[in-house]
Amino acid sequence: MASNSKNDVMEKIVSLAKRKGFVFQSSEIYGGLNGCYDYGPLGVELLRNIKEAWWKEMTLREDIEGLDASILMHPKTWEASGHVENFTDPMVDCKKCKSRYRVDILAEQISKKNLSKIVKAIAPALYEAAKDNADLKSILSVDGDTSEEYITTLSKKADDEIFSMQVINFALITPALASLALKEIVCPNCGTKGEFTEARQFNLMFKTFIGPLEESSNAIFIRPETAQGIYLNFLNVRESARQKLPFGIAQIGKAFRNEINTKNFLFRTREFEQMEMQFFVKPGDDEKWFDYWKEIRYNWFIRYGLKKEKMKFLLPDKLAHYAKAAADIEYEFPFGWGEIEGIHNRTDFDLKRHTEFSGKKMEYYDEQTKERFIPYVIETSAGASRSFLAFLVDAYEEQELKKENSDGTTSSEIRVVMHLHPALAPIKAAVFPLVNRDGMPELAHKITADLRKNFNVFYDESGAVGRRYRRQDENGTPYCITVDTQTLEDNTVTIRDRDTMEQIRLPIDQIRNFLMDKVLI
Ligand code: GAP
């Protein structure tokens, strides 16, 4: 790739996404709506292909059923799931400019020098608070017989950036320390020091009203994850599909979160799509299935083209309120590593809670062992939109091509190419007449119409053929089919491979099978 900083690469991808019709900012003509995006003509195809690849992988097997539950659910769903109580982030507002910050994001924006300064400034209060706060004591892990010794050691440790960040994060959500810490922090937006409100819990669920009256008894939430629709239908699906454990339920759908800090293009948005599967197992078998699904899901991303060296598992330090174990599949985006899918061992948490809140027993009766129990759940939860971003970023390449000029000198040009997996590529093939005469356009139109019965195919006759190739390279079209003089003689066409730029000749009647082999999901 031509030398680019990581920021440049992201900027170029965002710009290509707009220019080529992959992704547009929502409501752009009104100045845009933060955290919401629209998928254009190429984007919608890529997104559909990603979802189709996931759906086929997950549901074309005996032990998984599909579901499409409604986005709006009974409000008790979210009390039972723990989202009303726990799906919150601590937030502070700058009193001067009214900017709102998630506490951990605010801490991230403090310079290294100031981090240690803040810890030193609040060291006496930390010493006092640690006396009866075991968590803080363990974070500080400082010994000292006298308060002076303790504070001196603590102040020395404060030069360690990670240590100070952890201490400040903790202080910001601890009532006895928060106002002291906030006094030392500068607003990243307006530069005012120490003018923040205290941290308050902010729920990330969108609320609306069902029916004509906007009163609290009619308030409902717009789902922040698709998983709950699956739990609510556990008994319906098991009975109607006559499934036995272990079995899963898969669903693709929109989810909504009132994220405070939307960032990095499609990575963290307020409206996004999830591809989730809940696999119900006998308690005791959960760890085995957790490992199984980790591997299957990781390999799916590799199979559809993500580079192995850009992927890793992360075992998060902090588990969600429902999880006994979790493994995040992370991808290295130009802005850093980020989760694209979470595999969670949710135990019997959700089914148990829905049993408590609904009064309906979410149990399974094992006919062989004559046991009745609440199944454990292994969840695979991928973002369709985040996967889209990962596939888009991973596919992007700038190649420097050298060419010999007629006067003997050499020059170079940059070829931008999207190496999307052929099964995911929005357009499967482009068909060109080499020139716009001698019956070539008519034949190329005929080939296009014929292939369109099965594939998304694009016809293009404008400009030099080299430019047409370049346009398709940017679209990620894996094959370009050209009708040339030889076609008129022997009914063969050239097929050019996007990645290698090599061409082969193939009889027209073999193109369909050629494409079938390469592009079917
Ligand atoms: N049901 C479990 C669950 O929702 P999560 O880790 O909160 O778990 C799962 O979300 C996946 O959904 C993430 O790995 C990510 O791909 C996607 N996701 C979550 N929040 C998102 C957001 N604000 N924007 C885009 N994708 C998001």
Boltz pocket constraint, residues with backbone or C-beta under 6 A from the ligand:
constraints:
  - pocket:
      binder: B
      contacts: [[A, 224], [A, 225], [A, 226], [A, 227], [A, 257], [A, 259], [A, 266], [A, 267], [A, 268], [A, 269], [A, 270], [A, 271], [A, 272], [A, 273], [A, 274], [A, 276], [A, 339], [A, 340], [A, 341], [A, 342], [A, 379], [A, 381], [A, 382], [A, 383], [A, 384], [A, 385], [A, 386], [A, 387]]
      max_distance: 6.0
